[in-house]
Amino acid sequence: MNSVEMSAILFREGSPQRIGFKSLLFLVVAASLWTGAVYLRPYTLNTHCVSDPAGCTTSNVVGFDQIAIGRVDHDADSRSFDTQRWSGTVAVLGMWAWIAALVILGRLPPLNALKLAGIDLALLLQAYVANGALNELVKTLVERPRPFVYPDPARFGLDPAHYTSFYSGHASFAAVGAATLVITLRRRGAPLPVWLLAGGVGAGLAFATAYFRVAAGRHFPTDVMAGLVFGAGAAIAVSWVHSRAHHLASRASAS
């Protein structure tokens, strides 16, 4: 393989050549904010269903979302964790499988493949922590009770963690994995059938996660729909930031 062909795979338009200090700093800061916000829930979330139970009745929920009220399905809850974990596993294995295929086909040296694998994993982690920090911020601002709170606000409204319904973290994280996988495969030159198949599997796991969260009575339909949108948006935003940075760096070096 000549240097031009290798560069086309390693550094396609918009593909970062390395993960620098700013990227690592972003990971640390965003992860710290996310973790800190979770631990501060008892102090930042208002248990308003206890102080104002009249505001937490079924009649206050739009008709479309009322299908989630009264649902309690522990099996569905467990499955939502499984599909969420599988979404992340598929995202990582899918990206690395394509890189391994390039090595097997002789299109990429092993050392360069390791570099690509590390970059792609770092971008996925950035999308995850960006989504996590944003998710916790929105939950804190909205303070929406979970569906199971409404039948008995005095009992189930005491826990601040029960006011984190909007938007669904599980659905959003599954969407991050699916969107990042598709973006990465396209950026690394995967043919249409490959990234369509990978995207279909990732999207299937994301929608399954969203379904199980509603079936379990943990989220309203609008929570999971917003989660899918926010999760995909986080993946696209992280990709766009790095693409723009790479584009500007390429223009600077060319001039």
Contacts in CASP RR format, 6 or more apart in sequence:
PFRMAT RR
TARGET T0000
AUTHOR 0000-0000-0000
METHOD contacts of the structure
MODEL  1
MNSVEMSAILFREGSPQRIGFKSLLFLVVAASLWTGAVYLRPYTLNTHCV
SDPAGCTTSNVVGFDQIAIGRVDHDADSRSFDTQRWSGTVAVLGMWAWIA
ALVILGRLPPLNALKLAGIDLALLLQAYVANGALNELVKTLVERPRPFVY
PDPARFGLDPAHYTSFYSGHASFAAVGAATLVITLRRRGAPLPVWLLAGG
VGAGLAFATAYFRVAAGRHFPTDVMAGLVFGAGAAIAVSWVHSRAHHLAS
RASAS
1 106 0 8 1.000
1 107 0 8 1.000
1 108 0 8 1.000
1 109 0 8 1.000
5 107 0 8 1.000
6 108 0 8 1.000
6 109 0 8 1.000
6 112 0 8 1.000
9 102 0 8 1.000
9 107 0 8 1.000
9 108 0 8 1.000
9 116 0 8 1.000
9 188 0 8 1.000
9 189 0 8 1.000
10 17 0 8 1.000
10 108 0 8 1.000
10 112 0 8 1.000
10 115 0 8 1.000
10 116 0 8 1.000
11 17 0 8 1.000
11 246 0 8 1.000
12 187 0 8 1.000
12 188 0 8 1.000
12 189 0 8 1.000
13 243 0 8 1.000
13 246 0 8 1.000
13 247 0 8 1.000
14 187 0 8 1.000
14 242 0 8 1.000
14 243 0 8 1.000
14 246 0 8 1.000
14 247 0 8 1.000
15 119 0 8 1.000
15 187 0 8 1.000
15 188 0 8 1.000
15 242 0 8 1.000
15 243 0 8 1.000
15 246 0 8 1.000
16 119 0 8 1.000
16 123 0 8 1.000
16 242 0 8 1.000
16 243 0 8 1.000
16 245 0 8 1.000
16 246 0 8 1.000
17 246 0 8 1.000
17 249 0 8 1.000
18 119 0 8 1.000
19 118 0 8 1.000
19 119 0 8 1.000
19 122 0 8 1.000
19 123 0 8 1.000
23 122 0 8 1.000
23 126 0 8 1.000
23 242 0 8 1.000
26 126 0 8 1.000
26 129 0 8 1.000
26 130 0 8 1.000
27 122 0 8 1.000
27 125 0 8 1.000
27 126 0 8 1.000
27 129 0 8 1.000
30 126 0 8 1.000
30 129 0 8 1.000
30 130 0 8 1.000
30 132 0 8 1.000
30 133 0 8 1.000
31 129 0 8 1.000
31 133 0 8 1.000
33 133 0 8 1.000
33 136 0 8 1.000
34 129 0 8 1.000
34 132 0 8 1.000
34 133 0 8 1.000
34 135 0 8 1.000
34 136 0 8 1.000
37 44 0 8 1.000
37 133 0 8 1.000
37 136 0 8 1.000
37 137 0 8 1.000
37 140 0 8 1.000
38 136 0 8 1.000
41 140 0 8 1.000
41 160 0 8 1.000
41 161 0 8 1.000
41 164 0 8 1.000
42 160 0 8 1.000
44 140 0 8 1.000
44 160 0 8 1.000
45 140 0 8 1.000
45 143 0 8 1.000
45 160 0 8 1.000
45 161 0 8 1.000
45 163 0 8 1.000
45 164 0 8 1.000
46 143 0 8 1.000
46 160 0 8 1.000
46 163 0 8 1.000
47 157 0 8 1.000
47 158 0 8 1.000
47 159 0 8 1.000
47 160 0 8 1.000
47 163 0 8 1.000
48 55 0 8 1.000
48 56 0 8 1.000
48 143 0 8 1.000
48 163 0 8 1.000
49 55 0 8 1.000
49 56 0 8 1.000
49 145 0 8 1.000
49 149 0 8 1.000
49 153 0 8 1.000
49 154 0 8 1.000
49 156 0 8 1.000
49 157 0 8 1.000
49 163 0 8 1.000
50 153 0 8 1.000
50 154 0 8 1.000
50 157 0 8 1.000
50 158 0 8 1.000
53 153 0 8 1.000
53 154 0 8 1.000
56 145 0 8 1.000
56 149 0 8 1.000
56 150 0 8 1.000
56 153 0 8 1.000
56 157 0 8 1.000
57 150 0 8 1.000
57 153 0 8 1.000
58 66 0 8 1.000
58 69 0 8 1.000
58 150 0 8 1.000
58 151 0 8 1.000
61 69 0 8 1.000
61 150 0 8 1.000
61 220 0 8 1.000
62 222 0 8 1.000
64 221 0 8 1.000
64 222 0 8 1.000
65 147 0 8 1.000
65 220 0 8 1.000
65 221 0 8 1.000
65 222 0 8 1.000
67 214 0 8 1.000
67 221 0 8 1.000
68 147 0 8 1.000
68 214 0 8 1.000
68 217 0 8 1.000
68 219 0 8 1.000
68 220 0 8 1.000
68 221 0 8 1.000
69 147 0 8 1.000
69 148 0 8 1.000
69 150 0 8 1.000
69 151 0 8 1.000
70 147 0 8 1.000
70 148 0 8 1.000
70 150 0 8 1.000
70 151 0 8 1.000
70 217 0 8 1.000
71 147 0 8 1.000
71 148 0 8 1.000
71 214 0 8 1.000
71 215 0 8 1.000
71 216 0 8 1.000
71 217 0 8 1.000
72 148 0 8 1.000
72 216 0 8 1.000
72 217 0 8 1.000
73 215 0 8 1.000
73 216 0 8 1.000
73 217 0 8 1.000
74 216 0 8 1.000
76 212 0 8 1.000
76 213 0 8 1.000
76 215 0 8 1.000
76 216 0 8 1.000
76 217 0 8 1.000
77 212 0 8 1.000
77 213 0 8 1.000
77 216 0 8 1.000
77 217 0 8 1.000
77 218 0 8 1.000
79 208 0 8 1.000
79 212 0 8 1.000
80 170 0 8 1.000
80 209 0 8 1.000
80 212 0 8 1.000
80 213 0 8 1.000
80 216 0 8 1.000
80 218 0 8 1.000
81 170 0 8 1.000
83 174 0 8 1.000
83 205 0 8 1.000
83 208 0 8 1.000
83 209 0 8 1.000
83 212 0 8 1.000
84 170 0 8 1.000
84 173 0 8 1.000
84 174 0 8 1.000
84 205 0 8 1.000
84 209 0 8 1.000
86 205 0 8 1.000
87 173 0 8 1.000
87 174 0 8 1.000
87 177 0 8 1.000
87 178 0 8 1.000
87 202 0 8 1.000
87 205 0 8 1.000
87 206 0 8 1.000
87 209 0 8 1.000
88 173 0 8 1.000
88 174 0 8 1.000
88 177 0 8 1.000
90 177 0 8 1.000
90 181 0 8 1.000
90 198 0 8 1.000
90 201 0 8 1.000
90 202 0 8 1.000
90 205 0 8 1.000
91 124 0 8 1.000
91 176 0 8 1.000
91 177 0 8 1.000
91 178 0 8 1.000
91 180 0 8 1.000
91 181 0 8 1.000
91 202 0 8 1.000
92 121 0 8 1.000
92 124 0 8 1.000
94 181 0 8 1.000
94 185 0 8 1.000
94 198 0 8 1.000
95 117 0 8 1.000
95 120 0 8 1.000
95 121 0 8 1.000
95 124 0 8 1.000
95 180 0 8 1.000
95 181 0 8 1.000
95 184 0 8 1.000
95 185 0 8 1.000
95 188 0 8 1.000
96 117 0 8 1.000
96 120 0 8 1.000
98 185 0 8 1.000
98 188 0 8 1.000
98 190 0 8 1.000
98 194 0 8 1.000
99 108 0 8 1.000
99 113 0 8 1.000
99 116 0 8 1.000
99 117 0 8 1.000
99 120 0 8 1.000
99 188 0 8 1.000
100 113 0 8 1.000
102 108 0 8 1.000
102 113 0 8 1.000
102 188 0 8 1.000
103 109 0 8 1.000
103 110 0 8 1.000
103 113 0 8 1.000
108 116 0 8 1.000
116 188 0 8 1.000
120 184 0 8 1.000
120 188 0 8 1.000
123 180 0 8 1.000
123 184 0 8 1.000
123 238 0 8 1.000
123 239 0 8 1.000
123 242 0 8 1.000
124 176 0 8 1.000
124 177 0 8 1.000
124 180 0 8 1.000
124 184 0 8 1.000
126 238 0 8 1.000
127 176 0 8 1.000
127 177 0 8 1.000
127 179 0 8 1.000
127 180 0 8 1.000
127 231 0 8 1.000
127 234 0 8 1.000
127 235 0 8 1.000
127 237 0 8 1.000
127 238 0 8 1.000
127 239 0 8 1.000
128 173 0 8 1.000
128 176 0 8 1.000
128 177 0 8 1.000
130 234 0 8 1.000
130 237 0 8 1.000
130 238 0 8 1.000
131 169 0 8 1.000
131 172 0 8 1.000
131 173 0 8 1.000
131 176 0 8 1.000
131 230 0 8 1.000
131 231 0 8 1.000
131 234 0 8 1.000
131 235 0 8 1.000
132 169 0 8 1.000
132 172 0 8 1.000
132 173 0 8 1.000
132 234 0 8 1.000
134 230 0 8 1.000
134 234 0 8 1.000
135 167 0 8 1.000
135 169 0 8 1.000
135 172 0 8 1.000
135 227 0 8 1.000
135 230 0 8 1.000
138 166 0 8 1.000
138 167 0 8 1.000
138 230 0 8 1.000
139 163 0 8 1.000
139 164 0 8 1.000
139 165 0 8 1.000
139 166 0 8 1.000
139 167 0 8 1.000
142 166 0 8 1.000
143 163 0 8 1.000
144 163 0 8 1.000
144 164 0 8 1.000
144 165 0 8 1.000
144 166 0 8 1.000
144 220 0 8 1.000
144 223 0 8 1.000
145 153 0 8 1.000
145 157 0 8 1.000
145 162 0 8 1.000
145 163 0 8 1.000
145 165 0 8 1.000
146 156 0 8 1.000
146 162 0 8 1.000
146 163 0 8 1.000
146 164 0 8 1.000
146 165 0 8 1.000
146 217 0 8 1.000
146 218 0 8 1.000
146 219 0 8 1.000
147 165 0 8 1.000
147 217 0 8 1.000
147 218 0 8 1.000
147 219 0 8 1.000
147 220 0 8 1.000
148 156 0 8 1.000
148 162 0 8 1.000
148 217 0 8 1.000
148 218 0 8 1.000
149 156 0 8 1.000
149 157 0 8 1.000
149 162 0 8 1.000
149 163 0 8 1.000
156 162 0 8 1.000
157 163 0 8 1.000
165 218 0 8 1.000
165 219 0 8 1.000
165 220 0 8 1.000
165 223 0 8 1.000
166 220 0 8 1.000
166 222 0 8 1.000
166 223 0 8 1.000
166 226 0 8 1.000
167 223 0 8 1.000
167 224 0 8 1.000
167 226 0 8 1.000
167 227 0 8 1.000
167 230 0 8 1.000
168 210 0 8 1.000
168 213 0 8 1.000
168 218 0 8 1.000
168 219 0 8 1.000
168 223 0 8 1.000
168 224 0 8 1.000
168 226 0 8 1.000
168 227 0 8 1.000
169 227 0 8 1.000
170 209 0 8 1.000
170 210 0 8 1.000
170 213 0 8 1.000
170 219 0 8 1.000
170 224 0 8 1.000
171 206 0 8 1.000
171 209 0 8 1.000
171 210 0 8 1.000
171 213 0 8 1.000
171 219 0 8 1.000
171 223 0 8 1.000
171 224 0 8 1.000
171 225 0 8 1.000
171 227 0 8 1.000
171 228 0 8 1.000
171 231 0 8 1.000
172 227 0 8 1.000
172 228 0 8 1.000
172 230 0 8 1.000
172 231 0 8 1.000
172 234 0 8 1.000
173 231 0 8 1.000
174 202 0 8 1.000
174 205 0 8 1.000
174 206 0 8 1.000
174 209 0 8 1.000
174 210 0 8 1.000
174 228 0 8 1.000
175 206 0 8 1.000
175 227 0 8 1.000
175 228 0 8 1.000
175 229 0 8 1.000
175 230 0 8 1.000
175 231 0 8 1.000
175 232 0 8 1.000
175 233 0 8 1.000
175 235 0 8 1.000
176 231 0 8 1.000
176 232 0 8 1.000
176 234 0 8 1.000
176 235 0 8 1.000
177 202 0 8 1.000
177 206 0 8 1.000
177 235 0 8 1.000
178 199 0 8 1.000
178 200 0 8 1.000
178 202 0 8 1.000
178 203 0 8 1.000
178 204 0 8 1.000
178 205 0 8 1.000
178 206 0 8 1.000
178 232 0 8 1.000
179 231 0 8 1.000
179 232 0 8 1.000
179 233 0 8 1.000
179 235 0 8 1.000
179 236 0 8 1.000
180 235 0 8 1.000
180 238 0 8 1.000
180 239 0 8 1.000
181 195 0 8 1.000
181 198 0 8 1.000
181 199 0 8 1.000
181 202 0 8 1.000
182 195 0 8 1.000
182 198 0 8 1.000
182 199 0 8 1.000
183 235 0 8 1.000
183 236 0 8 1.000
183 239 0 8 1.000
185 194 0 8 1.000
185 195 0 8 1.000
185 198 0 8 1.000
186 195 0 8 1.000
187 239 0 8 1.000
190 198 0 8 1.000
206 228 0 8 1.000
207 228 0 8 1.000
209 224 0 8 1.000
210 224 0 8 1.000
210 225 0 8 1.000
210 227 0 8 1.000
210 228 0 8 1.000
211 224 0 8 1.000
213 219 0 8 1.000
213 223 0 8 1.000
213 224 0 8 1.000
214 220 0 8 1.000
214 221 0 8 1.000
214 223 0 8 1.000
214 224 0 8 1.000
END
